[in-house]
Amino acid sequence: MKWRYFKQSVFFSLVRASALIITLALGGIIFYIFYNGYSVISWDFITKPPTDSMTKGGIMPAIIGTIYLTLGAIAIGLPLGIASAVYLTEYARQGKVVRAIKIGINCLAGVPSVVFGLFGLGFFVIFLKFGSSILAGSLTLGFLILPTIIGASEEALKSVPQTFREASLSLGVSKWQTTYRIVLPNALSGILTGSILGIGRAAGETAPIMFTAAAFFTSKLPGSVFDEVMALPYHVYVLSTAGTNIEATRPIQFGTVLVLVAVVLGIDLIAIIIRGYMRRNKRW
Amino acid sequence: MVVMGGKEIIQLDDVNFYYGECRALSNISMKFVKNKVTAHIGPSGCGKSTLLRVLNRMNDLIDGTKVEGKIFFEGKNIYAPDVDPVEIRRKIGMVFQKPNPFPKTIYNNISYGPKLAGLGVEDMDTLVEQSLRQAVLWDEVKNILNKSAMNLSGGQQQRLCIARALAMKPDVLLMDEPTSALDPISTAKIEELIEALKKDYTIIIVTHNMQQAARISDETAFFYMGNLIEYNKTEKIFTNPDMKQTEDYITGRFG
């Protein structure tokens, strides 16, 4: 009897320790970034462009650039992803074709981000002549996060009870109206939950925007979607590998990362608030 | 074929139904009479619910199903290629086994169908009240029309679902074991309701409850293994059935 309790407590301790390690790792990373970067954070840092060959000044153009690119990626990835998921779960006949599409989506999720970058360069920047621009970068990032959004949307759509669909259809309401009026509204909070992951990824990726959107340095803000922008992850990459004085800009690098984390959390927070608002009326 | 007195509204002509390779209904030929309550009885898996869903083409939604034969609704074959199943479902309403209101307000649950079907309702308030009154729910909900339907009790939800179906002003109401998830009091209310509704509607109800079939229906059809074994006046079925199988089932010897 005693031995059983002992085994149980050992096992519980192990699981508890595993959970703790994850929390510690996360806490450690955040603390390390904060500790190394907080000294440069100031109002000027987030509202002024870089000066003195990017060794001084702020990172405002990169913040704006990342926000534009992320919003652009959402604007492209979310509708496309939701539409694909609606097709796959609501309309497509389950069978070989659907299975092939799903395998394709999973493969897409496994494609390294630099491949997306090169694809974006070849297709959007050069072939479609968008140039290195917000448009090309957003499209590339949009495709990058597509698998995440499709996956999340499929799960959310499947979790809408079949009885809702049946009830609507039995009233002589068409399939499209049923999808639009009943299924989608009830799936939206789930779709957003899953998409938050994709949003974070879009904001943080460097490789896909390196060739398609990000500028080494520009102090002016973009005037149209065909302009290049600075972006936070790329700025960190530049400062820590190709900057004029890598050692001296260390605090700026950490400060930039800190701001990047804050921007991602900020965008997530907006999504979480929207989701919470939608969930209020959900009960089944 | 069994012939009933009265004007027929639906006629099945040698109907077979398949889920993939599996035959769920075999050579069903029968007629449903207008403004009557017809009960389908039989052991689980005998095809009675399947038959119900064939009548409003709800089985279309399941991949790999196939219907053979003809089903005439007011003289027109509803499986003819030029027939839009959406139109059929407007005229043949359905109430499901488990109450399934939408996560919307009570009012919007009722107005949803007529609004989206483009029935051109001029006075939605009146239609909502009328439908809820028909389902004997109005007095209980008239002050909470803008509250979520999810707050209602199971029995109230089921009557709301009936009201929702009635708002489309269908000719036929299909009911798939509408009281199996309800307590006895709610069941009694729904049974009373069915009695009152047959004045204006043709009702086809699937039930597992033999007493219920005996209480509320005018005609009863007994199904077994996808076959229509016996179809006759309810009184006749429950007092003096022609078939031995029917008698065995209603006396509880199997099923």
Interface residues (C-beta under 8 A of the other chain):
Chain A: R93 Q94 G95 P161 T163 F164 R165 E166 A167 S168 L169 S170 L171 G172 V173 S174 Q177 R181 I182 N186 N281 K282 R283 W284
Chain B: N56 M58 L61 D63 V86 E87 I88 R89 R90 K91 G93 M94 F96 K98 N100 P101 F102 P103 Y112 G113 L116 A117 S148 M150 C161 R164 A165 M168
